[in-house]
Amino acid sequence: MKAQSRMQTAPDAAQHRSEQQRARPGRRPRARGDGADGDTRSGQHALPPLDQDPRVFDGMGRSLAWVIRDIHRLFTATLQPLVSREGVTVCHWYYLRILSEHDGLTQRELSEKVGVHPNTAVPALDNMEKHGLVKRVRHASDRRRMCVHLTPKGRRLRNEMIPDVKAMVYRSIADLTPAELDTFFKVMNRIEQNLVAEGGDSGRGIEW
């Protein structure tokens, strides 16, 4: 049984407490300014309005969006020396990774999985084709579309790189407990759902 099934995460606990408070008849939720410590009788702290919640900032004043960006930047910087060989760049890695599982995607399908605009994918694929990593052929039933295939060189390089890339990702979670990882993924999924509800792109790429 996963750790998350044996414990209640902080967001769930806060939501549960909030629901309990609303269910109590005749009780008015305290505002943040109703006392230095919120609801001192129950020992609970009233949550601030969503548009005033200071919990979106860490101790250094970075918003959670900025923290996620910093982590992605660090992943990319750490990934770069692991994949930079024989004409491959970090940008190319994502295409190699996807094509190794879904060879023959159209350029549009591939760009969607990478998470870039189709126009952005074209110069990247041009460069990859120049270095012999991929080849593009006309779609069998629709000549207007181009399908992208890994070359033997592209597949060989991907296979050589994947153990080092996986090891780097595993090292990134060193000393985290299973419960912490369960909570991390649960929180990230909830943030993703909230952003999708705001109109964000719900398209997903393949894992590293």
Secondary structure, DSSP 4 states (H G I P E B T S, - for coil): --GGGTS--HHHHHHHHHHHHHHSTT-PPPPTTSSTTSBTTTTB-PPPPGGG-GGGB-TTS-BHHHHHHHHHHHHHHHHHHHH-STT--HHHHHHHHHHTTSTT-BHHHHHHHHTS-HHHHHHHHHHHHHTTSEEEEE-SS-TT-EEEEE-HHHHHHHHHHHHHHHHHHHHHTTT--HHHHHHHHHHHHHHHHHHHHTT---------
